[in-house]
Amino acid sequence: MRWLGQAIKIPVEILFSSEIKDQDERAHVSFETTGLYYIKEGQYYLMFEERLEGQGPVKTTVRWSEKEAWIKRSGSVNMRIPFELHKKTKGIHETPELKFEVTAHTEKLIHTWDEQNQSGQFGLTYTLRMQGQLVGLYKLTIDFKEE
């Protein structure tokens, strides 16, 4: 996926799904969008835009390798969280009103790519704490396919 030393960005259709489970409740968020997938210096990237209800758009970048990932969201919500398999990592979550330190403990990190079908999946399972308080268990799945 390289041409003259540059990463080729492949347009993809994306199905984003997130399940959040706390002690009492379970929430599910899913949406479809389009974005770009590429590989650069041994790291995989997905870039896409989210539309949050009642707020402006949020640009999201997901970067990962075999045992690490990083999610950056910028716009009406700002978030930067690194993830490292079986480890705790610290990040930041910001809204226009507040800024929080978050801690993620990554339990599962997967990535698949089917060359024949030009489709892939990124999956991440982690426990999130905000300001030391347990927020819940997050299961994030992003399916993507070349347009």
C-alpha positions in Angstrom: 0.0 0.0 0.0 2.8 2.4 -0.7 3.6 4.5 -3.8 6.9 6.5 -3.9 7.3 6.2 -0.1 3.8 7.6 0.7 1.0 5.7 2.4 -2.0 5.1 0.1 -5.2 6.1 1.8 -8.0 3.7 0.9 -11.6 5.1 1.1 -13.6 2.8 3.3 -17.2 2.3 4.5 -17.3 2.0 8.3 -19.6 0.4 10.8 -18.8 1.7 14.3 -20.2 -0.1 17.3 -19.6 0.5 21.0 -21.1 -1.3 23.9 -20.7 0.2 27.4 -21.5 -1.8 30.5 -21.5 -0.4 34.0 -22.8 -2.1 37.2 -26.4 -1.4 36.5 -26.9 -0.6 32.8 -25.8 -1.4 29.3 -25.7 1.2 26.5 -25.0 0.7 22.8 -24.0 3.2 20.2 -23.6 2.4 16.5 -23.4 4.4 13.3 -22.2 4.1 9.7 -19.9 6.6 8.1 -17.1 6.7 5.5 -13.4 7.3 6.1 -9.8 6.4 5.2 -7.7 3.4 6.0 -3.9 3.2 5.6 -0.7 1.8 6.9 2.3 4.1 7.7 5.6 3.0 9.3 4.1 -0.3 10.6 1.1 1.4 12.2 -2.5 1.0 10.9 -4.8 4.0 10.8 -8.6 4.7 10.4 -9.8 8.3 10.0 -13.5 9.2 10.0 -16.0 11.8 11.3 -18.7 11.2 13.9 -21.9 13.3 14.1 -22.9 13.6 17.7 -26.6 14.4 18.4 -27.0 18.0 19.4 -23.3 18.8 18.9 -20.9 19.4 16.1 -18.9 16.9 14.2 -16.0 15.0 15.8 -13.0 14.0 13.8 -11.7 10.6 14.9 -8.3 8.9 14.3 -7.7 5.4 15.4 -4.1 4.1 15.2 -2.9 0.7 16.2 -0.2 -1.9 16.0 -0.1 -5.5 17.4 -0.2 -4.6 21.1 -1.0 -0.9 21.2 -3.7 1.5 20.0 -4.5 5.2 20.3 -7.7 7.0 19.8 -7.9 10.7 19.2 -11.2 12.6 18.8 -11.3 16.3 18.1 -14.2 18.7 17.7 -17.2 19.2 20.0 -15.5 16.5 22.2 -11.8 16.1 22.5 -10.2 12.8 23.7 -6.8 11.3 23.5 -6.4 7.8 25.0 -3.5 5.5 24.4 -4.2 1.7 24.9 -1.6 -1.0 25.6 -2.7 -4.6 25.8 -3.0 -5.8 29.5 -1.7 -2.5 30.9 -3.2 0.7 32.4 -2.7 3.9 30.4 -3.7 7.5 31.1 -5.5 9.9 28.7 -7.6 13.0 28.5 -11.3 13.5 27.8 -12.5 17.1 27.3 -15.9 18.8 26.7 -16.3 22.5 26.2 -17.1 22.8 30.0 -14.8 20.2 31.6 -11.5 18.3 31.3 -11.0 14.9 32.8 -8.1 12.6 33.3 -9.1 9.0 32.3 -7.4 5.7 32.8 -7.9 2.7 30.5 -7.0 -0.9 31.3 -6.9 -2.7 27.9 -8.2 -6.3 28.0 -8.4 -7.1 24.3 -7.0 -5.6 21.1 -7.6 -7.2 17.7 -7.2 -6.3 14.1 -8.0 -8.4 11.0 -7.7 -7.6 7.3 -9.1 -9.8 4.5 -7.1 -9.0 1.4 -9.5 -10.8 -0.9 -12.6 -9.0 0.3 -10.7 -5.7 1.1 -12.3 -5.6 4.5 -11.1 -5.5 8.1 -12.0 -5.1 11.7 -10.6 -3.3 14.7 -11.7 -4.4 18.1 -10.9 -3.0 21.6 -12.1 -4.0 25.0 -11.2 -1.9 28.0 -12.2 -0.7 31.4 -12.4 3.0 31.7 -12.0 5.2 34.9 -12.6 8.9 34.9 -11.1 10.9 37.8 -10.5 7.5 39.5 -14.2 6.5 39.3 -15.2 3.4 37.3 -17.2 4.4 34.2 -17.6 0.9 32.8 -16.4 -1.8 30.4 -16.2 -0.7 26.8 -16.3 -3.0 23.8 -15.5 -1.1 20.6 -15.8 -2.7 17.2 -15.1 -1.0 13.9 -15.8 -2.9 10.7 -14.5 -1.4 7.5 -14.6 -2.3 3.9 -13.1 -0.6 0.8 -15.7 1.5 -1.0 
